[in-house]
Structure formats: C-alpha cells, structure tokens
Amino acid sequence: MNDEGVRMLSVEFPRDVIFTASLFGFATFVWAGWAQERPRHWAWRIVFGVLSLAGVALVGITLPTAIRNWTSATALRVDSVPFTVYIVMVAVEVVGGLIAAIILLRKKKGELMAPVMLLIVGLHWVPMIWVFEQPFLAPVSLWAIAVAIATFFLPSEKQAPSFWCGILGAPVFLITGVIFAVVGLNQFASMPCAC
C-alpha cells in the first residue's frame, strides 16, 4: 500500500481495524452468496462461491485476533459521542432493513432486497467514517451506494439484481477487508507481547 493509502487508513485503534476486516469479510460472504439467487450463467456460481469462501476465510483469519484483543483501545468508548452515533446508526440500519424487507415482500418485489439492503449498508457506513476515524471507508461507502443505485438500472432479465450487487460489490468488500486485515495484523504483530 502506498503512503497515500496508509494515511487514509488510521491505525490508532488496531482492534477496530481488525474487526472492520472481519465485517468486510462477512459482507463479501453475504453479497457473493446473495448473488447465487439467479446468476447470468451457472459458471458465475463458481465465481461467487470462491468469493464467499474468501470472505469466510477473511473472517476466520481476523475475528480470533479481534476477540483476543477485545479489551484494547477502541473508538467506541461507551460514554463517547462516537459510541452513541454507532448505536443509533446500527438501530436505524436494522429497523430500516426490516421495514424495507417487509415492504418489498408484501409488494412481491423480493428480488430488489439485495440492492435495497446494499444501499442501507452503504449509507450506514458513511457516519462510520467519523465514528471510527477511518477515511478509507469513504470510497467504499460511496461505491456501495453507487452500486445499489445502479442495480435498479442494470439489466435484470437474465439475472437477479443480486447478481450485480455481488459481482460489483463483493470483490470491493473483499479487497477492502484484506487491506484492513494486513494493516491490523501488522499492527498487532509489531506490538510488544504482554505475556
């Protein structure tokens, strides 16, 4: 990663960095898996399967480190404004997602669930840029929002909208997660052992 990339990724809170890597691994798994709904051709199932497995592997590599270091410094101190913003945004994301899911299912537009959820998640990541003091989240947030919106205009006769969310979103989430993982694991590796 070049110097510009390093400056965009804050390492002040390594626990947050490594946990973010896990979250992006999970996001990769979710949207690559969702893209299996009705892909363009059966061969895409292999691509999405590989992406899903890579997302699971990323979670498997990073989550144990996050758990082992859970008591280390974090931007989410319980009595802080970032923590309050985080809790409110997660609540809004969950409630918004549930309402959107109910509306889409009632209107028999379940195929639009993937882009709508991607839009909600992308919007949720915007305030996380400030909560976690991570400028690196800005381009990923904007990309997720752009992909979600674009999905409504991309062809859906031969594939479900989830195909576009998966093929355009999952690789970006995986790359982002890997970058966070490399930086976070390097930070923990360089810390003195508290044995």
Salt bridges, closest charged atoms under 4 A:
GLU4 OE1 - ARG7 NH1 3.26
ASP16 OD1 - ARG15 NE 3.60
GLU93 OE1 - HIS124 ND1 3.40
GLU111 OE1 - ARG38 NH2 2.95
